[in-house]
Amino acid sequence: MKGISVYILSAASRERLMAEFPPRFPTVVGHHVTVKFKASDSDSLPPTGKYEVVGRSVLQERRPNGSGIEALVVAIDGNINREDGEVYHITWSHGPGYSPKDSKALVKRGFETVDHIAIEMEPTFLPFNK
């Protein structure tokens, strides 16, 4: 079965991050960090480690009722880069005209460093819904 290998954010960590970074846009995601996009259920789960939010990236359109997207950058054992070179992140929220996949390009363009916040996550495989 095909799907994605991820770290699922714990409910307690999500609640703490919501207080620290109130979502700027109406569609709140805050669910997981992707490790491998085209994974198989027979692949090994990602290893457990030390997880911290270390950055934030926001794109706010400059017009009335502007839409946008925001993401939180995550370090896993001190590293923000996945094996494929992409940046570990949590899509935090987005507005009309954006989707969670847009956060990948957002964090690649850069991010603001924040005080590190320890979070809890669980390695998981999520199958594609097809």
Order of alpha helices (4+ residues) and beta strands (2+ residues): beta-alpha-beta-beta-beta-beta-beta-alpha-beta-beta
